[in-house]
Amino acid sequence: MTEPGLHLRSSLQSALAATQKILDVGCGQNKYPGAIGIDSNPRADADVIHDLGVLPYPFADNEFDEIICRHVIEHVPDVMSFVSELHRITKPGGVIRIVTPHYSNPDWPTDPTHRNHFNSYSFTCFMPERTPFPFYTTVELRPLRTYVSLANLWRVLGLEWLTNLDQRWPALRFTRKFWEFYLSNIFRGKELHFEFEVVKYPAAGEE
């Protein structure tokens, strides 16, 4: 029997998708309601079959209001090019949502197609005010949310809440850094949830 809350959430997702153009990258067989799906696997529920490692994707610049990318970025051959391509096809002010395993997740090696590890700070190179590597890219993202889930035992003990205090009170960002630097190999992470606003500036001569 379907829970009322799940039905309501699905209805809200469908209503949102009706007013926005959404792309589900690597949608697999669980495509986001109302989204266009792109995947390299012909057995997926994708509308577009395309190798996600081959750029560009068959979409115009600034085509989508929102891009959803769940458990895909850890598989791609070139993370910088992949994010740059998502940025290209997202409208200015649009949102990119990424879900990926935290590097300390003990399940990460279970999938032999995994290539890339991530922590809470893996995308700072796309944030000019934070990056230690300003020469990597001119693509810019504004962070809206960075949430890490922990293994079930640590969540029950409240460590997940402590690790993510910076999402409620930014001044407490040291709690996340302390966990990443000193505790994550003991109190292991599970998934990272990122939300970014796409920042684009007019080209020279444009208003």
N, C-alpha and C positions, 0 to 999 in steps of 0.2 A: 504494500500500500504506500502510495506517495505521500510524503510529509507535506503539510500545507506550506511550510516555509520554503521548501525546495521548489514547489510549484510557483510560488510568488516570485522567488528569485529568478526562475527561468522566464517568467512573464516579463519581469523588469528588464532582463537582458535582451529579450526579443524586441521590446519597445524601444530600447536604446539603439539597438542595431538598425531599426527602421528609420531612425533620424540621422544616423551617422554611417559612413562607409568604413567598414572594419576589415582588416586582413588578419587571418590566422595563419601564421607562418609555421610550417611543420605541423599541420593540424592533425595528422594521423586519422584515427577513426573516432575522434572526439572533438569535432569542429565546434567552435564557439557559435551559439545560436545567431543566425542572421549574418554571419561573417562570410567573406570570400576565403576559401581555403587554398593554400599552396603547399605542395609536398612533393618529394621526389619519389615516393612509393606509390605505384599505380593501384595498390590495394587500399589506399587511404580514401577518406571521404573528401578528397580535394577537388576543387573546381579547376585548378591549374596544376598540371604535373610538370615539375621543373626541378632540376638538380640545384639544391640550395647552395652548393659550393660554386656554382657558375653564375657570374654577374655580367651584366645587370639582369634583374628580374623583369619580366614582361609587363611592367607597369610604368605609367607616366610619373614625372616629378610631381610631388605634392598631391598625390591621388587619394590618400587615406587620412581619415580623422584619427584613427586609432590602429595600432598594430599590437597583436598579441603573439607572444613567442614563448611557448611553454615547453621546457625540456628539449630545446633545439640547439641553443648556442654552444652547449658543451660538445656538440658533434661537428660543428662546421670547421673547415680547414683554416680559415683566416678570420679571426674575431673582429679585427679592426675594419676589414673590408665589409664584413657582414653588417656591423652596426652602421657603417657609413651608408650602406645601401638602404637599410631601414629608414635612416634619416632622410635620404633622398626622396623616398616615395611617401613620406608622411608630411602633411601640411604644417606650415608654421603654427606653433601653438598646439599641435596634435600631441598624442600621448603614445609612448611605446612602453609596453608592459612585458617584462622578462621574468620568467621563473626558471631557475637552474639549481642543481645541487650545490651546496656549500662544499668547499674543497675537503673538509674534514669528514664528510659523510662516508661512513664505512661501506655503504652500498655502491659508491662511485666506481670501484674497479670491477663490479659485477658485470657491467656492460662493456664489452670489448670495443664498441664503436665510440666510446667517450674519448675526447681529445684534450679538452680544456678545463682547467680548474679555476674557480672563482671564489673571492671572498667579498666582504662588504665594500671594499675599496677598489674593486677591479675596473670600475668605469670612471674613475676620477680623471682619467686622461681626456675625457670628453667634457670636463668642467674647467674652464680656463682659470678660475679663481682658486682651484684646489690642486691642479695637476702638478706633479713633479717632472712631467715629461711634455712640456708645451710644444715640442717639435714633432710629436707623433701625428697630429691631425688638426684640421681646422673645424671639424664637425663639433657642434656644441649641443649638449643636453643639460637641462636643468632638473636636478633631482627633486622628485615629489614624495617618494617613499622608498625606504630601504628596510625591509623586514626580514629577519632570519628566524626560521623555525628550528627548534632543537629536537633531539631525540626525545621520545615520549617521557622517559623517566625524568629528564631535566626540566621538561615543560611542567610536569606535575609538581615539581619542587620549586617552581617559580623562577628558574634561571632564564627561561625564555623572556619573561616579562622584564626582568632586570636588564637583559642584553639589549632590548629594544626600547629602553626608556627615552632614548634620543628622539624617537618618533613622536613622543608626547611633549617632551621638554628638551629642546635642542641643546640647552646648556649642559645636559647630562651625557653628551656624546662620548665622554671618557669611558662610560660603562661598556659600550660596544668595543671601543679600542682595547680596553683591558681584556675583554673576552677573546677578541681576535688574536691578540699578541701573546697572551699568557695561558688562556684556559681552553681554547677551542680544540686542542688535541686531547683533552680529558673530557670536557663537557661538549660533546661533538654536535656540530650543526647538521641540519637536514636539508632544508631548502632556503634559497634566497629569493625574495620577491622584490623586484625593482619596478618603479614607475618613474618615467622621465617625460618631461615636456620638451618637445623639439624646438630648438632655437634656430631661427634663420634670419639673416639680415638682407635687406635689399641690395642688389648688385649696384655698382657704381652707375649713376645716371638714372636709377629707378627711384620712384617715390615710395 
